[in-house]
Amino acid sequence: MNQHTDSFIPFARPSLGDEEERAVLRVMRSGWLTTGAETGAFETEFAAYVGSPHALAVNSATAGLHLALEAAGVTAGSLVATTPYTFTATAEIIRYLGAHPLFVDIERGSGNISPDTLERAFKQHGKKISAVIVVHLGGHPCEMERIIAIARNYGTPVIEDAAHAFPAWVNGRMAGTIGAVGVYSFYATKTITTGEGGMAVTSNPELARRMKVMRLHGIDRDVWDRYTSRRASWHYQVVDAGFKYNMPDILAAIGRVQLGRAPSFLEERRRVARTYRNLLEECDFLTLPSEHPGHSWHLFMVALRPEKLTVSRDQFVDEMSRRGVGTSVHYIPLHVMPYYRTLYGFTEDSFPVSWDKYQHSFSLPIYPDLTREQTERVAESVREIGRAFHRG
């Protein structure tokens, strides 16, 4: 058995180069590091790229989601429908506002929130649901047309957690631009990165205005405006108790370069996904991810078929690590996490599709700098383990 321990393939790796370095140096030498002209330019360029009239750069997608819910009027005691099959940020921002997550189980194929189950939740709770947060899991777009129609019947806004979905497309529109607000992530592992950061987009000027004010302490003027304007720079008004969620220019500069590289990044991710599919499609112990023409391929999630193997998912990924291949699991469902289990009394079977998917799924490396040779080695490792532990 070839252990490949001398050439480990990491699960994720950002694609950064000389152009990003030059952009950072340009900002460092400008004398202005925090939110300013560079961030404003990034917002303008990103808005144009995704086709949204308003884009607000923030220091994380978590911050963007919090701003979106607050601007949408979510208040203490209300319900926000979302999926338990997501990173904790999606649900924790609901609790920031004193509201409660109303978890809705997922589709078996895509892992996205189930419209059928969401519709049943609305029939049961009606207008107690003050918002819906959908998650485009792994970059596979949700069934937005149907979800929007369900929520519209109750006058409920839909927020898109598009952390995985740049650039993903749904019927000619960018995922993240279809609901009331869409929020993208630029964390280090995402399809484009600023290290940390995110972007909230909306076509609603009132929501944009509210998020902009609350993004920086509830102050009615931007820092850049206050410190570069010829009029009294010290004069501003605090109109609400806001947050500290702005993106600094030094990160926005990286983001502008990454945005320009987004089309080539997507092609490289598609290349890796095609290679995996071609090399793994005949593995009878494996279920490959659902396809969608607008998939962003942030993740390549596979599921094991336990009836075909003598090892568990955890043992399988341990074997991958022994062969020098990094993997990850997306996600441990939130309803089995101690906080939510204790607060709401959930059990593993409260959301059975989510629990079942978690037990058998893991994600393979997929990023632009993954070479053909590395991609083939990852796939061969999967096949090798499958052969070694196949039920006769």
C-alpha positions in Angstrom: 0.0 0.0 0.0 1.4 3.4 -1.0 1.1 5.7 2.0 2.1 8.9 0.1 3.1 10.5 3.4 5.8 12.5 1.8 3.4 14.6 -0.4 0.2 15.3 1.6 -2.6 16.8 -0.4 -4.4 19.4 1.8 -8.2 19.5 1.8 -8.3 23.2 0.9 -5.8 25.8 -0.3 -6.3 29.4 -1.5 -5.0 30.4 -4.9 -2.9 33.6 -4.3 -0.2 35.1 -6.4 1.9 38.2 -7.3 -1.1 40.3 -8.2 -2.6 39.9 -4.8 0.7 40.8 -3.2 1.0 43.9 -5.3 -2.6 44.9 -4.3 -1.8 44.6 -0.6 1.4 46.6 -1.0 -0.5 49.3 -2.9 -2.9 49.7 0.1 -0.1 49.6 2.6 1.7 52.4 0.9 -1.5 54.5 0.4 -1.6 55.5 4.1 -5.2 54.2 4.4 -5.7 50.7 5.7 -9.3 50.5 7.0 -12.6 50.8 5.1 -12.2 53.3 2.3 -11.9 53.8 -1.5 -10.6 50.2 -2.1 -13.6 48.7 -0.3 -16.0 51.0 -2.2 -14.4 49.9 -5.5 -14.7 46.2 -4.4 -18.4 46.7 -3.6 -19.1 48.4 -7.0 -17.3 45.7 -8.9 -18.9 42.8 -7.0 -22.4 44.3 -7.4 -21.8 44.5 -11.2 -20.5 41.0 -11.3 -23.5 39.4 -9.6 -26.0 41.8 -11.1 -27.2 43.4 -7.9 -27.7 47.2 -7.3 -26.4 47.1 -3.8 -23.4 45.3 -2.3 -21.9 45.9 1.2 -18.5 44.5 2.1 -18.4 43.0 5.6 -15.7 41.3 7.8 -17.4 37.9 7.6 -20.4 36.2 6.0 -21.6 35.7 9.6 -21.7 39.5 10.0 -23.6 39.8 6.7 -26.2 37.3 7.7 -26.7 39.1 11.1 -27.1 42.4 9.3 -29.6 40.9 6.9 -31.8 39.4 9.6 -31.7 42.6 11.6 -32.6 44.7 8.6 -35.4 42.3 7.7 -37.0 43.0 11.0 -36.4 39.7 12.8 -37.1 40.2 16.5 -36.9 38.3 19.8 -39.2 35.4 20.1 -39.9 34.9 16.4 -39.0 31.9 14.3 -36.5 31.8 11.4 -36.8 28.7 9.2 -33.4 27.2 8.1 -31.6 23.9 7.7 -29.8 22.1 10.4 -27.3 20.8 7.8 -25.0 23.8 7.8 -22.2 25.6 9.6 -23.1 27.0 13.0 -23.0 30.6 11.7 -26.3 30.2 9.8 -28.2 29.5 13.0 -26.2 31.4 15.6 -27.1 34.8 14.1 -30.8 33.9 14.7 -30.0 33.6 18.3 -28.1 36.9 18.3 -31.5 38.6 17.8 -33.3 36.5 20.4 -35.2 34.6 17.7 -35.4 30.8 17.4 -34.2 28.6 14.5 -37.0 26.5 13.1 -35.0 23.7 11.6 -36.3 22.2 8.4 -34.9 18.9 7.1 -33.0 18.5 3.8 -33.4 16.9 0.4 -31.5 13.6 0.1 -29.8 14.5 -3.1 -28.5 18.0 -2.9 -28.5 18.4 0.9 -30.3 21.7 0.5 -33.4 22.7 2.5 -36.5 20.7 1.4 -39.2 22.9 -0.1 -41.8 20.2 0.8 -40.8 20.3 4.4 -40.5 24.1 4.4 -44.1 24.3 3.1 -45.3 22.0 5.9 -43.5 24.2 8.4 -45.3 27.3 7.1 -48.6 25.6 7.3 -48.0 24.7 10.9 -46.4 28.1 12.1 -47.7 30.6 9.6 -46.6 34.2 10.1 -44.7 33.3 13.3 -41.9 32.5 10.8 -40.3 36.0 10.4 -37.6 34.9 7.8 -36.2 32.0 5.9 -32.5 31.3 5.5 -31.6 28.9 2.7 -28.1 27.5 2.3 -26.8 26.6 -1.2 -24.8 23.7 0.2 -21.5 23.1 -1.4 -22.4 25.4 -4.2 -25.5 23.5 -5.4 -28.3 26.1 -5.7 -31.5 25.6 -3.8 -34.9 25.4 -5.5 -35.3 29.2 -5.2 -38.3 29.6 -7.4 -40.4 27.3 -5.3 -39.0 28.5 -2.0 -39.6 32.1 -2.8 -43.2 31.3 -3.8 -43.9 29.5 -0.5 -42.5 32.3 1.6 -44.3 35.0 -0.5 -47.6 33.5 0.5 -46.9 34.6 4.1 -45.1 37.8 3.3 -41.8 36.3 4.6 -38.4 37.4 3.4 -35.9 34.8 2.1 -32.2 35.3 3.0 -29.7 33.4 1.0 -26.7 32.0 2.8 -24.5 31.9 -0.4 -21.2 31.3 1.5 -20.6 28.3 -0.9 -22.3 29.7 -3.9 -20.0 32.2 -5.7 -20.4 32.0 -8.6 -23.4 29.7 -8.8 -26.3 30.3 -11.2 -30.1 29.7 -11.1 -32.1 30.2 -14.3 -29.8 33.0 -15.5 -29.5 34.7 -12.1 -26.6 34.5 -9.6 -27.4 32.6 -6.5 -27.5 35.1 -3.7 -29.4 37.7 -5.8 -32.8 36.0 -5.8 -34.0 36.5 -2.2 -34.3 39.7 -0.2 -30.6 39.6 0.8 -27.8 37.2 -0.3 -24.6 36.8 1.7 -21.3 35.5 0.3 -18.2 34.4 2.2 -14.6 35.2 1.4 -13.1 33.0 4.1 -9.7 31.4 3.3 -11.2 28.2 1.9 -13.9 29.8 -0.3 -14.1 30.1 -4.1 -12.6 33.6 -3.8 -11.0 34.8 -0.7 -10.0 37.9 1.2 -8.7 35.8 4.1 -11.7 36.8 6.2 -14.7 38.7 4.9 -17.9 38.6 3.0 -20.4 40.6 1.0 -24.2 41.2 1.4 -26.2 42.0 -1.7 -29.7 43.2 -2.1 -32.0 44.9 -4.6 -33.9 46.6 -1.8 -32.6 50.1 -1.1 -34.2 50.3 2.3 -32.5 47.0 3.4 -29.2 48.3 1.9 -29.5 51.5 3.8 -30.2 49.8 7.1 -27.4 47.3 6.7 -24.9 50.0 5.8 -25.7 52.1 9.0 -25.7 49.0 11.3 -22.5 47.7 9.7 -20.4 50.4 11.5 -21.8 51.3 15.0 -25.1 52.7 13.8 -23.2 55.9 12.6 -24.7 57.8 9.7 -21.4 58.5 7.9 -18.6 56.2 6.6 -15.2 56.4 8.3 -13.7 57.2 5.0 -16.1 60.1 4.5 -15.5 61.5 8.0 -11.7 61.5 7.7 -11.3 62.7 4.2 -14.1 65.2 3.8 -13.3 68.9 3.8 -16.3 69.5 6.0 -16.2 69.0 9.8 -14.8 65.4 10.0 -15.8 65.0 13.6 -19.5 65.6 13.1 -21.7 62.5 12.8 -24.8 61.0 14.4 -25.3 57.6 16.1 -28.8 56.6 15.0 -28.8 53.1 16.5 -26.7 50.7 18.5 -24.9 49.1 15.6 -22.1 46.6 15.1 -18.4 46.6 14.0 -18.7 44.6 10.8 -16.8 46.7 8.1 -14.2 45.2 5.8 -10.8 47.0 5.7 -9.2 48.1 2.4 -6.3 45.8 2.8 -8.7 42.8 2.5 -10.8 44.4 -0.2 -7.7 44.8 -2.4 -7.2 41.1 -2.3 -10.9 40.6 -3.1 -10.7 42.8 -6.2 -7.9 40.7 -7.6 -9.7 37.4 -6.7 -12.9 38.7 -8.3 -11.1 39.1 -11.6 -9.9 35.6 -11.4 -13.3 34.1 -10.5 -14.1 32.8 -14.0 -10.8 30.9 -14.3 -11.2 29.6 -10.7 -14.7 28.2 -11.6 -13.3 26.5 -14.7 -10.6 24.8 -12.6 -13.1 23.6 -10.0 -15.3 22.2 -12.8 -12.2 20.4 -14.2 -11.6 18.8 -10.8 -15.3 17.8 -10.4 -15.3 16.3 -13.9 -12.2 14.3 -13.2 -13.6 12.9 -10.0 -16.9 12.0 -11.6 -15.1 10.2 -14.5 -12.8 8.3 -12.2 -15.4 7.4 -9.5 -18.6 6.9 -11.3 -18.2 3.1 -11.4 -17.6 2.8 -7.7 -20.7 0.9 -6.4 -19.9 1.8 -2.8 -20.1 5.6 -3.5 -22.9 8.1 -4.2 -21.5 11.1 -6.1 -22.8 14.7 -5.6 -25.9 15.8 -7.4 -25.2 17.8 -10.5 -26.6 21.2 -11.4 -25.7 23.4 -14.4 -25.1 26.4 -12.2 -23.0 24.6 -9.5 -20.1 26.6 -8.1 -18.3 23.4 -6.9 -17.1 24.8 -3.6 -17.4 21.3 -2.3 -17.3 17.8 -3.9 -19.3 15.8 -1.3 -19.6 12.1 -1.7 -21.6 9.6 0.4 -20.6 6.0 1.2 -23.1 3.2 0.8 -22.7 1.3 4.1 -24.2 -1.9 2.7 -21.2 -2.1 0.4 -18.4 -1.5 2.9 -17.1 -3.1 6.1 -15.8 0.3 7.4 -17.6 3.4 8.6 -17.3 6.9 7.2 -14.9 7.9 10.0 -12.7 4.9 9.3 -12.8 5.6 5.6 -11.6 9.2 6.0 -8.9 8.0 8.4 -7.7 5.7 5.6 -7.7 8.7 3.3 -5.5 10.5 5.7 -3.1 7.6 6.0 -2.7 7.8 2.2 -1.8 11.5 2.4 -5.1 13.0 1.4 -7.0 15.6 3.4 -10.7 15.4 3.6 -13.5 17.1 5.6 -17.0 16.4 6.7 -19.8 18.9 5.9 -21.6 19.0 8.3 -22.3 17.7 11.7 -26.0 18.7 11.9 -26.7 21.5 14.3 -29.5 19.7 16.0 -27.1 17.2 17.5 -24.7 20.0 18.8 -24.9 20.4 22.6 -26.2 23.9 22.5 -29.2 23.2 20.3 -29.8 19.7 21.7 -30.0 21.2 25.2 -32.0 24.3 24.4 -34.6 22.6 22.2 -34.5 18.9 23.2 -33.6 17.6 19.8 -32.5 14.0 19.3 -30.5 12.5 16.4 -33.8 11.4 14.7 -35.4 14.9 15.0 -34.1 15.5 11.4 -33.5 12.0 10.0 -32.4 13.0 6.5 -29.7 15.4 7.9 -28.5 12.8 10.4 -28.3 10.0 7.7 -26.4 12.3 5.3 -23.9 13.3 8.0 -23.2 9.7 9.0 -22.1 8.7 5.5 -20.8 11.8 3.7 -17.4 13.5 3.4 -15.8 16.0 1.0 -12.8 15.5 -1.3 -10.3 18.3 -2.0 -11.4 20.6 -4.8 -9.6 23.9 -5.6 -8.0 25.6 -8.6 -4.4 24.7 -7.8 -5.2 20.9 -7.4 -3.3 19.3 -10.3 -4.5 16.6 -12.5 -2.0 14.2 -11.0 -3.2 15.1 -7.5 -6.8 14.7 -8.5 -6.2 11.3 -9.9 -4.3 10.3 -6.7 -7.2 11.4 -4.6 -9.6 9.3 -6.7 -7.3 6.3 -6.7 -7.1 6.5 -2.9 -10.9 6.4 -2.7 -11.0 3.4 -5.1 -8.2 1.6 -3.3 -10.0 1.9 0.1 -13.2 0.8 -1.5 -11.6 -2.3 -2.9 -9.8 -3.1 0.4 -13.0 -2.9 2.5 -15.7 -4.0 0.0 -18.3 -6.5 1.2 -17.7 -9.6 -0.8 
